[in-house]
Amino acid sequence: MDIYTFAPIATILDAAYAVVTALASSLSPFVGTFATALAIVLITLLVRAALIPVGRSQVRAEYTRRRLAPQLQEIQRRYKKNPELMQRKTAELYAAEKASPFAGCLPTLAQAPVLSTVYGLFILTAINGHPNSLLTDHLFQVPLGTSLVHLVGAGQAWPGLLVYAVLLTLIALVAWMSRRAALANAPLATGNAQTDAQPGSLPQLNGILSWMPFITVIFAAIVPLAATLYLAVTTTWTFIERSILRRRIELQLPQAE
């Protein structure tokens, strides 16, 4: 079953279609064929602006994990032979601190429906029973509904490869800077090297999670160009937003103490 044909989702997708086409129509007299691509960028910025409180909670959760790192490592050391008790003690610690270990996932989860909507808008030939005119829109002569994989498979190298090269390079660069920032702000390791090297320890977990931004690069290469554009804008916003919020929180830390 195609999830986009499910009545509630089809209705939401149709409403999103109306918003994108209306915004593109209003921009068309000023930017011409770039109207739909610019509409995607503006919608992405509006979504991210609305999610600023969520981003703030994510950064605060990051500093909470740093503060709790010694206690979490002590729980791992003390209860390493009893995983169930370790999980319970960890949950109790987070509950006592009124924190959530999943707070860092909130921005990604909140954006998932938006990304799924953008994806659907540029892969479906029909939306809620009517033709999808968005598939005829382009960015630098590259259809917004085509993917890098499709371009390569069809032998349509120019100018699609250049457009994708620019966007994927941007996403990869942001992923690299995000990884560096994540490692710099990861919970500090304590204890001896043997404890820190144990599977599932905080240093090992931080090292693995720091590579996750690069998954976006792979994903961006297989989704329609419109979704790749969304990812390029949202990942750049995320990096800039977190840098600003981290700086603001760091300035407040001495006062909190």
C-alpha positions as CSV (number, residue, x, y, z in Angstrom):
1,M,0.0,0.0,0.0
2,D,1.3,3.5,-1.0
3,I,1.2,5.5,2.2
4,Y,0.6,8.7,0.2
5,T,-2.8,7.4,-0.9
6,F,-4.0,7.0,2.7
7,A,-6.8,9.6,3.0
8,P,-5.4,11.7,5.9
9,I,-1.9,11.8,4.4
10,A,-3.2,12.5,0.9
11,T,-5.1,15.5,2.3
12,I,-2.1,16.8,4.1
13,L,0.1,16.3,1.0
14,D,-2.5,18.1,-1.1
15,A,-2.5,21.1,1.4
16,A,1.3,21.2,1.2
17,Y,1.1,21.1,-2.6
18,A,-1.2,24.1,-2.5
19,V,1.2,26.0,-0.2
20,V,4.2,25.3,-2.4
21,T,2.5,26.1,-5.7
22,A,1.0,29.3,-4.3
23,L,4.3,30.5,-2.9
24,A,6.1,29.6,-6.1
25,S,3.5,31.5,-8.1
26,S,4.0,34.6,-6.0
27,L,7.8,34.4,-6.4
28,S,7.8,33.6,-10.1
29,P,7.6,37.2,-11.3
30,F,10.7,38.0,-9.4
31,V,12.9,34.9,-9.8
32,G,11.4,33.1,-12.8
33,T,12.3,29.4,-13.0
34,F,13.9,29.4,-9.6
35,A,10.5,30.1,-7.9
36,T,9.8,26.5,-6.8
37,A,13.3,25.9,-5.5
38,L,13.2,29.2,-3.6
39,A,9.8,28.3,-2.2
40,I,11.4,25.1,-0.8
41,V,14.2,27.1,0.8
42,L,11.8,29.6,2.3
43,I,9.5,26.8,3.7
44,T,12.6,25.1,5.2
45,L,13.6,28.3,6.9
46,L,10.1,28.8,8.3
47,V,10.1,25.3,9.6
48,R,13.5,25.7,11.2
49,A,12.5,29.0,12.8
50,A,9.5,27.3,14.3
51,L,11.8,24.6,15.7
52,I,14.2,27.0,17.5
53,P,12.7,26.1,20.9
54,V,13.3,22.4,20.1
55,G,16.9,23.2,19.1
56,R,17.4,25.0,22.3
57,S,16.2,22.0,24.3
58,Q,18.6,19.8,22.3
59,V,21.6,22.0,23.2
60,R,20.6,22.1,26.8
61,A,20.3,18.3,26.8
62,E,23.8,18.2,25.4
63,Y,25.2,20.1,28.4
64,T,23.1,18.1,30.7
65,R,24.7,14.9,29.4
66,R,28.1,16.4,29.9
67,R,27.2,17.3,33.5
68,L,25.9,13.8,34.2
69,A,28.7,12.0,32.4
70,P,30.7,11.1,35.5
71,Q,27.5,9.6,37.2
72,L,26.6,7.7,34.1
73,Q,30.0,6.2,33.8
74,E,29.9,5.2,37.4
75,I,26.6,3.5,36.8
76,Q,28.1,1.6,33.8
77,R,31.1,0.6,35.9
78,R,29.1,-0.5,38.9
79,Y,26.3,-2.4,37.1
80,K,28.1,-3.6,33.9
81,K,27.2,-7.2,34.8
82,N,23.5,-6.4,35.2
83,P,22.3,-4.6,32.1
84,E,18.7,-4.4,33.3
85,L,19.7,-2.7,36.6
86,M,22.0,-0.4,34.7
87,Q,19.2,0.8,32.5
88,R,16.9,1.3,35.5
89,K,19.6,3.3,37.4
90,T,20.3,5.4,34.3
91,A,16.5,6.1,33.9
92,E,16.3,7.0,37.6
93,L,19.2,9.5,37.2
94,Y,17.6,11.2,34.2
95,A,14.3,11.3,36.0
96,A,15.9,12.9,39.1
97,E,17.6,15.5,36.9
98,K,14.3,16.1,35.0
99,A,16.2,15.3,31.8
100,S,15.6,13.0,28.8
101,P,18.3,11.0,27.0
102,F,16.2,11.3,23.9
103,A,16.1,15.1,23.9
104,G,18.8,15.2,21.2
105,C,16.6,13.4,18.8
106,L,13.7,15.8,18.9
107,P,14.8,18.1,16.0
108,T,15.3,15.1,13.7
109,L,12.0,13.6,14.7
110,A,10.1,16.9,14.3
111,Q,11.5,17.4,10.8
112,A,10.8,13.8,9.6
113,P,7.2,14.6,8.6
114,V,8.3,17.7,6.7
115,L,11.0,15.9,4.8
116,S,8.6,13.0,4.0
117,T,6.1,15.6,2.6
118,V,8.8,17.2,0.4
119,Y,9.8,13.8,-0.8
120,G,6.2,12.9,-1.6
121,L,5.6,16.2,-3.4
122,F,8.4,15.4,-5.9
123,I,8.1,11.7,-6.6
124,L,4.3,11.4,-7.1
125,T,2.8,11.9,-10.6
126,A,-0.5,12.6,-9.0
127,I,-1.5,14.1,-5.6
128,N,-4.9,13.4,-4.1
129,G,-6.3,12.6,-7.6
130,H,-4.9,15.5,-9.6
131,P,-1.7,15.9,-11.7
132,N,1.5,17.0,-9.9
133,S,2.7,20.1,-11.8
134,L,5.7,20.4,-9.4
135,L,7.5,17.6,-11.4
136,T,7.9,20.1,-14.3
137,D,9.9,22.6,-12.2
138,H,13.7,22.8,-12.4
139,L,16.8,24.2,-10.6
140,F,19.4,25.1,-13.2
141,Q,17.7,22.9,-15.7
142,V,17.7,19.9,-13.4
143,P,14.2,18.6,-12.5
144,L,13.4,19.0,-8.8
145,G,11.8,15.6,-8.9
146,T,14.9,13.7,-10.1
147,S,17.7,12.2,-7.9
148,L,21.5,11.9,-8.4
149,V,21.1,8.2,-8.8
150,H,18.6,8.6,-11.5
151,L,20.7,11.2,-13.3
152,V,23.7,8.9,-13.3
153,G,21.7,5.9,-14.4
154,A,20.1,7.9,-17.3
155,G,23.5,9.3,-18.4
156,Q,22.3,12.9,-17.9
157,A,25.6,14.2,-16.4
158,W,25.3,18.0,-17.2
159,P,24.3,20.2,-15.4
160,G,22.8,17.7,-12.9
161,L,26.1,16.4,-11.5
162,L,27.4,20.0,-10.9
163,V,24.2,21.0,-9.0
164,Y,24.4,17.9,-6.9
165,A,28.1,18.3,-6.4
166,V,27.6,21.7,-4.9
167,L,24.7,20.6,-2.6
168,L,26.4,17.4,-1.5
169,T,29.7,19.2,-0.9
170,L,27.8,21.7,1.3
171,I,26.1,18.9,3.3
172,A,29.4,17.0,3.7
173,L,31.2,20.1,4.8
174,V,28.5,20.9,7.4
175,A,28.6,17.3,8.5
176,W,32.3,17.5,9.0
177,M,32.1,20.7,11.0
178,S,29.1,19.2,13.0
179,R,31.2,16.2,13.9
180,R,34.0,18.3,15.1
181,A,31.6,20.4,17.2
182,A,29.9,17.2,18.6
183,L,33.2,15.7,19.7
184,A,34.3,19.0,21.2
185,N,31.1,19.2,23.2
186,A,30.8,15.5,24.0
187,P,30.7,14.3,27.6
188,L,34.2,14.2,29.0
189,A,35.7,10.8,29.7
190,T,36.6,10.0,33.3
191,G,38.2,7.0,34.9
192,N,40.9,4.8,33.6
193,A,41.5,3.9,30.0
194,Q,40.3,0.3,30.4
195,T,36.9,1.5,31.7
196,D,36.6,4.1,29.0
197,A,37.4,1.6,26.2
198,Q,34.6,-0.8,27.2
199,P,31.9,-1.5,24.6
200,G,29.0,0.8,25.2
201,S,31.1,3.3,27.1
202,L,30.5,7.1,26.6
203,P,33.7,7.7,24.6
204,Q,32.9,4.9,22.3
205,L,29.3,5.9,21.9
206,N,30.2,9.5,21.3
207,G,32.7,8.4,18.6
208,I,30.1,6.4,16.8
209,L,27.3,9.0,17.0
210,S,29.7,11.7,15.7
211,W,29.6,10.0,12.3
212,M,25.8,10.2,12.0
213,P,25.7,13.6,10.2
214,F,27.5,11.9,7.2
215,I,24.5,9.6,6.7
216,T,22.7,12.7,5.4
217,V,25.1,12.9,2.5
218,I,24.2,9.4,1.4
219,F,20.5,10.0,1.9
220,A,20.7,13.3,-0.1
221,A,22.1,11.5,-3.1
222,I,19.2,9.2,-3.5
223,V,16.2,11.5,-2.8
224,P,14.7,14.0,-5.3
225,L,16.6,17.3,-5.8
226,A,14.0,19.2,-3.9
227,A,14.6,17.0,-0.8
228,T,18.3,17.4,-1.3
229,L,17.9,21.2,-1.3
230,Y,15.8,20.9,1.9
231,L,18.6,18.9,3.5
232,A,21.3,21.3,2.5
233,V,19.4,24.2,4.0
234,T,18.3,22.5,7.2
235,T,21.7,21.0,8.0
236,T,23.4,24.3,7.5
237,W,20.8,26.0,9.7
238,T,21.3,23.3,12.4
239,F,25.0,23.8,12.5
240,I,24.7,27.6,12.8
241,E,21.9,27.4,15.3
242,R,23.8,25.0,17.6
243,S,26.9,27.1,17.4
244,I,25.0,30.2,18.5
245,L,23.1,28.4,21.2
246,R,26.2,26.7,22.6
247,R,27.9,30.0,22.8
248,R,25.0,31.6,24.6
249,I,24.8,28.7,27.1
250,E,28.5,28.8,27.7
251,L,28.2,32.5,28.6
252,Q,25.4,31.7,31.0
253,L,27.2,28.9,32.8
254,P,29.4,31.0,35.1
255,Q,26.3,32.9,36.2
256,A,24.4,29.7,36.8
257,E,27.2,28.5,39.1
